[in-house]
Amino acid sequence: MSSEGKKRTGLMAEGPIRKTLITLAIPTIIATIINAIYNFVDTLFVGMLNDTSAMGAVSVAFPLFMILTAMGQMIGVGSASYISRSLGAGEKEKADKTGSTALFLAIVIGIVVTIFVLLFLEPILKLMGATESVLVPGKNYSTWIIGGSIFTIINMTLNNVVRAEGNARYSMNALVIGAVLNIIFDPIFMFAFNLGLQGAAIATVAGQMFSTVYLLKYFIGNRSYIKMSRANISREIEIYKEIFKIGLPVFFMQFLSSMAFSIQNIAAANYGEEALAAIGISLKITMLPMFVMMGYNQGFQPFAAYNYGGKNFKRVREGLKVSIRWMVSFGFLASLLLISIPEVFIKMFSSEPKVIEYGVNNLIAYSIFMPLVGYLMINTGLFQSFGKGKQAATLAIVRQGVFFIPLLVFFPGMFEAYSGQLSFIINLFPYKMPAGLAGIMAAQPIADILSVILTGIFAYSIKKEISIEEDKNIEKLGELECQN
């Protein structure tokens, strides 16, 4: 074991809780924000082509890219949870096997997905809404993205493994390298080499490839605590079961989120281009604080999993308490800012009066319960860290899949049919709009309330379990002291 590895695991086991959480969370927060900025800049470069079909091609390919990312997260989050728990329990060999198996799965799934999607790319793009004018540029762009999908899946997997052993900074560097190189390569491939839209795709793949090399260097160069090798690839069913029981809910959570956004766009389009634009703009604005909370949650998870595996329940309880306080406070401040001056943020993207009005309404709706979302995220992350597959799966899919999507389907018609009875909700929005559009905007905050109620029930059960286990540890320590 390297001295750096001992230091990192020692920090998770014994370091001051607030300092440890900050050390783990800040790099992951920076990485998620930079990734958000990179996606924004990448879109700006494609916009410079002044080609509507090119923008349409990127839009159609984006859900496909999100699914690839979700596959990497599936393997990465699932394996990271088991790795951290194994390290906390002192089972280093099991952690090594899990890391090696995760990389093996990422390579195999990356190859299979690449072959399958390339074979059926045209029908897949049509299924995602590609029109005849978008289909050809969509295929040109997506072929490169899919061709490099193995790098995307490996990156997501290894980044989580690196974080699992407490090295959030190296994981951040890998993500930053990929994003920054992508931004640098975009104008070179697109304009200097005159490759246009294909150049944007090549730039993305090149950035991902360099990020993969950087991550593999970490493990090959003996800097990692987790040791990966062909011999460590496991045939034990237990390891695969542990990876997928936490990883699959993560995949479905991202998949359902992508579906929810698509359904919301389709529903909003019924009320005009202004409504569609307003929904998209307000979503982009709220994603920034959401990315901060997601980044913190990614830093919290290895801490919780390591100490849970080491049966240090007092440390888990205190870390959870601090994390909930920080996340809810941040969510409250972000919510207060966005609700106080929503026009300022919407006007950064549009000067159309209707877009501004609808955008303000939706921004307020999405922001009002942001503190509750922080509470939901931390508790979902806690169950993932503990390897509680059923609870993690339920909380992962409930917000978007169980509540939000059905509400999106039923609310527009219901609000139109019962606009008089539901006027107390419609009148909460500062600007007038069609009752059905108000129903679309009301879906997310109501889904958040319902999700948090269910989360609270689950959270009570896990806190009770932690308290019971903590009392058992105290009793054991007391018995040992009496024997001595």
GIQUI-V404487 format. One record per backbone hydrogen bond with DSSP energy under -0.5 kcal/mol. CO is the residue of the C=O (numbers start at 0). NH is the residue of the N-H. Records with the same first field share a line. If there is no record, write none. Layout:
CO=NH / NH
This chain:
1=5
2=6
3=7
4=8
5=9
6=10
7=11
8=12
9=13 / 14
10=14
15=19
16=20
17=21
18=22
19=23
20=24
21=25
22=26
23=27
24=28
25=29
26=30
27=31
28=32
29=33
30=34
31=35
32=36
33=37
34=38
35=39
36=40
37=41
38=42
39=43
40=44
41=45
42=46
43=47
45=48
46=49
50=54
51=55
52=56
53=57
54=58
55=59
56=60
57=61
58=62
59=63
60=64
61=65
62=66
63=67
64=68
65=69
66=70
67=71
68=72
69=73
70=74
71=75
72=76 / 77
73=77
74=78
75=79
76=80
77=81
78=82
79=83
80=84
81=85
82=86
83=87
84=88
85=90
86=89
89=91
90=94
91=95
92=96
93=97
94=98
95=99
96=100 / 233
97=101
98=102
99=103
100=104
101=105
102=106
103=107
104=108
105=109
106=110
107=111
108=112
109=113
110=114
111=115
112=116
113=117
114=118
115=119
117=120
119=123
120=124
121=125
122=126
123=127
124=129
125=128
130=134
131=135
133=137
134=138
135=139
136=140
137=141
138=142
139=143
140=144
141=145
142=146
143=147
145=148
147=150 / 151
148=152
149=153
150=154
151=155
152=156
153=157
154=158
155=159
156=160
157=161
158=162
159=163
160=164
161=164 / 166
162=165
165=167
166=170
167=171
168=172
169=173
170=174
171=175
172=176
173=177
174=178
175=179
176=180
177=181
178=182
179=183
180=184
181=185
182=186
183=187
184=188
185=189
186=190 / 191
187=192
188=194
189=195
194=197 / 198
195=199
196=200
197=201
198=202
199=203
200=204
201=205
202=206
203=207
204=208
205=209
206=210
207=211
208=212
209=213
210=214
211=215
212=216
213=217
214=218
215=219
216=220
217=222 / 223
218=221
225=227
228=231
229=232
235=238 / 239
236=240
237=241
238=242
239=243
240=244
241=245
242=246
243=247
245=249
246=250
247=251
248=252
249=253
250=254
251=255
252=256
253=257
254=258
255=259
256=260
257=261
258=262
259=263
260=264
261=265
262=266
263=267
264=268
265=269
266=269
267=270
268=271
271=275
272=276
273=277
274=278
275=279
276=280
277=281
278=282
279=283
280=284
281=285
282=286
283=287
284=287 / 288
285=289
286=290
287=291
288=292
289=293
290=294
291=295
292=296
293=297
294=298
295=299
296=300
297=301
298=302
299=303
300=304
301=305
302=306
303=307
304=308
305=309
306=311
307=310
310=312
311=315
312=316
313=317
314=318
315=319
316=320
317=321
318=322
319=323
320=324
321=325
322=326
323=327
324=328
325=329
326=330
327=331
328=332
329=333
330=334
331=335
332=336
333=337
334=338
335=339
336=340
338=341
340=344
341=345
342=346
344=347
345=348 / 349
351=355
352=356
353=357
354=358
355=359
356=360
357=361
358=362
359=363
360=364
361=365
362=366
363=367
366=369
368=371 / 372
369=373
370=374
371=375
372=376
373=377
374=378
375=379
376=380
377=381
378=382
379=383
380=384
381=385
382=386 / 387
383=386
386=388
387=391
388=392
389=393
390=394
391=395
392=396
393=397
394=398
396=400 / 401
397=402
398=403
399=404
402=406
403=407
404=408
405=409
406=410
407=411
409=413
410=414
411=415
412=416
413=417
415=418
417=421
419=422
421=424 / 425
422=426
424=427
425=428
433=437
434=438
435=439
436=440
437=441
438=442
439=442 / 443
440=444
441=445
442=446
443=447
444=448
445=449
446=450
447=451
448=452
449=453
450=454
451=455
452=456
453=457
454=458
455=459
456=460
457=461
458=462
459=463
460=464
461=465
462=466
463=467
464=468
465=469
466=470
467=471
468=472
469=473
470=474
471=475
472=476
473=477
474=478
475=479
476=480
477=481
478=482
479=483
